[in-house]
Amino acid sequence: MPIITLPDGSQRQFDHPVSVLEIAQNIGAGLAKATIAGRVNG
């Protein structure tokens, strides 16, 4: 189960592998449209 920690310290949990786009969509539609990249383990 991936646990994603956002820059503000909040966390999102998913029960399946997720893409950067899926994470952005979970946060908001506007962010999903504006997202071009993500950082993994960074």
C-alpha positions in Angstrom: 0.0 0.0 0.0 1.7 3.2 -1.1 1.7 6.1 1.3 2.4 9.5 -0.4 3.7 12.3 1.7 3.0 15.8 0.2 5.2 18.9 0.7 2.8 20.2 3.4 3.3 17.0 5.4 -0.1 15.5 4.7 -0.3 12.0 3.6 -2.4 10.0 1.1 -2.8 6.3 1.2 -3.7 4.1 -1.8 -4.5 0.4 -1.9 -2.9 -0.1 -5.3 0.1 1.2 -7.2 -0.5 4.7 -8.4 0.9 7.1 -11.0 1.8 10.8 -10.5 -1.4 11.6 -12.5 -3.6 9.6 -10.2 -2.1 11.3 -7.2 -2.7 14.7 -8.7 -6.3 13.7 -9.6 -6.9 12.7 -6.1 -5.8 16.1 -4.9 -7.8 18.1 -7.5 -8.7 18.3 -11.1 -6.8 21.6 -11.6 -3.6 20.1 -10.3 -4.1 17.0 -12.5 -4.3 19.3 -15.6 -1.2 21.3 -14.6 1.0 18.4 -13.5 3.9 17.5 -15.8 6.2 15.6 -13.4 6.6 14.2 -9.9 9.4 13.3 -7.6 9.8 9.8 -6.2 11.7 9.1 -3.0 12.9 12.7 -3.1 
